[in-house]
Amino acid sequence: MSLLDLLNLDLSECHKTNKSKIIAEYIWFGIEQEYTLLQKNLNWPLGWPIGGYRGPQGPYYCGVGAEKAFGRDTVDSHYKACLYAGINIGGINAEVMAGQWEFQVGPTVGISPCDDLWVARYILVRIAEAAGVIVSFDPKPVEGDCNGTGAHTNYSTKSMRADGGLEVINKAIEKLGKRHKEHIAVYGDGNERCLTGEHETADINTFNFGIADRGASIRIGRDTQKAGKGYLEDRRPSSNMDPYVGSTPIDDLEFLLISSQKNPRMMFPKVGGWEIDESLEEAASRETFEEAGVVGIFRYVEFQKQKPRHIS
């Protein structure tokens, strides 16, 4: 099994800059994918009585036992299959609503967790198919007094993880707040049914942040607060978000792009990319040599923000 993702960028509006140094931020992403297992032909959560509801939420989160955890065979099989497939999966847990589960991918560099999530979703649906259950990525599969499902995204840069990183995190959160509506627009369909301001969510029309606050748009973990560095958690993306769009909302990011005499268009390296322990120059040199067997020339460019466009 393989996933090929090739993205070309039109940088026709690029202009040279006297910028002599680019800071290598080594961006890490991690995604927490929530989902709900449904009874076949009923469109109703696994473990729920037909036409009825389970008891109040509380005991199901990270629960164990046949009366609290429903579908663990499917969940465990999915986890093992992802490990076998080489997916960077970090863990699994039962979620707040009965029949609701979560798995985590990352943290890894760049768009790698997006690749991992996309394939992990496919594997999950195939495993569930064999078990005779349905996987729902709907952000609110059951209306009423129960939690919805999200795809919370954990994000950090090298500066955020370094001493004094909390200040960098706060500045990033300020930027996120200024473009809240734009981000919500790409965070998944039906998200307004989940982000109601209840059930551990912030209202979809409101942007806020807090320390260890599950009801915030952006949460800073207690460990990050104590250490003064770490990462931020964006709790707004819904469970059905497109990870290639929804996991990269922050401005002023820097990427490694390559071109050649044969193909002057700038593009992301199709394999490999920017490793954690490399500088920008080292990564570019290695990619150039590995792909073409030649020594490259560095050129720093700056491009203006453009609306996304689909290339077919």
N, C-alpha and C positions, 0 to 999 in steps of 0.2 A: 504494500500500500504506500502511495506517495501523494504528496500535495505540491503542485507547482503553482507558484504565485509570482507573476512578473509584472512589475509596475513601471511604466515609462512616464516621465515627467516632461512637460513642455516648458522649458525655461527660456523661451524666446525673449522674455522681458528681463533677463538677467543683466546685471551690469557689474563691471569690475569694481572692486573696493580696495582701499588701501589697508584693509584689515590684514595684519600680518600674523595673527594668531587666532586660532579657533579653540575654544575650550571643549575638551572631550567630556561630555556629561554622562556617558554610559547609562542610558535610560533603561530602567528595569520596569517591567509590567508584571502584574499577577492578576488573574481574573477568578472570581468566585462564582461558578455557574450553579445557580439553583434551578430545580426542575421538579415536576410533580408526576408521579406514576399513577396512571388511571386504569380502572377496570375496563377490560375490553368490551366493546359494544354498549357500555353504560355512560362513558364520558364522566365518570365519577371517581374520586380519589381511591386508590388502593387502601383497603383496610376500613373503609367507611361502610356503614350499613346502606343497603339500597334504598334510596329515597330519604335517608336520614343523615344525621351528623354525628361526628365523634364528640367526646367530652371536651371541655374547655382546653385551650392551648396552655402549654406549660411543660407537661411531662414528656412531650414528643421530641423536644430539642435535644439532640445527642442522646436520645433514649435508647434503651436496650430492653429486650423482652418482647414476646409475641403480641402483647397487648399495647405496645408503644411504637415498635418499629415494623413497618410494613414494606416488604420488597427488598430486604437486605441481600437476598441471594443475587438479585439482579444488580444491585449496587456493587457488591463485592466482585462479581464476575466482570463488571465494567472496569473496575479499578485494576484488576489483574490483567485484563486485555490491553488496557492503556500502557501499563508497564511493559508488557511484552512487545507492544508496537513502538516503544521508544518515546511515548508521549511524556512530557515533563509534568506529570501529575503529582500534586503535593499531598493530597489527602481527600477524605470523604467524611461526611457527617449527616445525620438526620437533622432536618430543619424544624422550624417552629410548628408548622401545620402538619398534621398527620398525613403520611403519604408523600411528603415533600422532602427532597434530599438536595445535597450540594456536593460538588467536587471542585477542586482548585487546580489551576495550572499556573506554572511560574513560581517565583518571578524569574523571568529570563529577559534577554536583551532585545530591544526593538520590537518587531512584529512577530517574533517567534511564538509568544503565547497565543497570538491570534491563530496561527497555523495549528498549534496544539489543540486549541479549543474547538476549531472547526472539525478536525478529525475525531476528537474525543466525543463530540456530539453525534457524529455518524456511528461510531462504535457503540455508543449508548443505545441508540435507536435499534441497531441490529441485535444487540444483546437482549433488549426488551422484547423485540419481535419473537425471538426464540422462547422467551418466557411467557408469551401471550399477554403482555401488558403494553400499554401505550405511554409514550413519553410526551408530556406537555411542557412547552416552553412559554406558555401563556403567562403574562405578568399577573393575572388575577383569575386563576382557574375556578375558584369558588367565591362567589360574592358573599358578603356578610362579615361577621366578626372573626376573621382569620387573616393571616399574613399572605401577602402576595409573594411573587418570586422575582428575584433580581439577578444581576450579573455585576456585583460590586467590583470595581477596578482599583487595584492598589498600584501606586505610581511613586517612583523616586528617581532622582538623578544623583550623580556623584556628589554634587554640592549639598544635596539634601541629606545624604548619608554621612557627610563629613561634620566635624565639629562646627557648631553654629548653624547647622542645617535647618533648624526649626524656623529661623528667620527667612530662609529661602522658601520653605514650605508655605509660610504665611503669605509671602509675596505671590506665590503661584496660586494660592487660593483666592487672593484678591483678583487676579486675572480671570480665574474661572467664573467668579461672580459677575464680572462685567459682560460675559457672553453666555449667561445661563440659558436664555431662550434658544440660542443657536445650538447649544449642546443637547438640550432636551429634544430638539427636533431630530437628532440622529441617535438617540438613546433607545430606540425600539418602539414598536407599534403597541398601542393600548396602554402605554405607561401611565396615563392619567387615571386608570382604574387602580393602579398600585400605589402611586405617589399621592396619597390623600392627606398626609399629615398624621395618620394613625398607623398602628401596627408597624412601628419601627421605621417610619419613613418621614421625610419632609414633604410638605405640600409642593406639588409640581410647579406652582407659580411663585414659589418663595425660595430664595437661596440663603442658606445659613451654614455655619460650621461650628464644631464644638469638640471638646476633649472627651473621648470615650462616649460620645453621644450617638446612639443608634437612630435617633430621630432627626439627625442633621443631614444636609445635602453632602457635606464633606466631613469625614470624621478623622481626627488625629488620635491615634492610639495612646493609651496611658504610657506605654513603654517609650514611645517617641517623645512624649512630653517630658518624661523623667530624664531621658538621655540628652534631650536638646537636639536630636537629629533622628532621621529615620525616613518615614514615608507617609503619604496621605492616602485615604480611602475615599473614592468617589462612590457614593451609595445611590446615585441616581439612575444608572443604566438598568434597563429591564432585562429579563432573562432571555428575550428573543433578539437582543441587539446584534447588529453586524459588528463583530469585534474589530474588523479592519477600519471601521469608521468610528465606533463608539469608544475605543480605548486610546485615542490620540487627540484629545481636545485642547491641550495646552499650547499656547503660542511660543514663538521664539525657540523652537527646537532646531537642532543642527543634525544633518544626516550626511553619510558618506555616499556619494554618487560617482558613477564611473561613465566614461565615454571612450571612444576610439576613433581612429582615422576612418574606419569603415562605417561606423555608426556614431555620428557626432552628437546625437541626442543623449542627454544625461539620463541615467537610470540607476536603480538600486542594483547592487550585485545580486545575481539570481541565486547564488548559494554562498554559504559562509557568512560574509558580512563583517561587521565590526565586533571583534571579540572583547570581552571584559578587560583583559589584561593588556590591551594594545592602545597605543596612542592613535590619533587620526592618521598621521603620516605612516605609521607602521602598518596599519590596516590597509591603507591605499596601496602601499608598496607590495604587500603580500598578495592582495587580490589581483593586482596588475600582473604580477609574475605568474601566479597560479593559473590565471585565465588566458594570458597571452604570451607568457614567457619573455616579456620585455620589461624594461624599466620605465616607469611613468613619470610624468611631469605634474607637479602640484599647481593647482590654480584655485584660488579662493573666490567664490562668487556669492552674491546675495540676491535672492529673488523675492519679488513682490507676491503678496498673498493673492491667490486666484481661486475662483469657484471651482469645485471639483468637476471634472468632466470624464465621461466614460469613453474608454478606448476599446473598440471592437476589432 
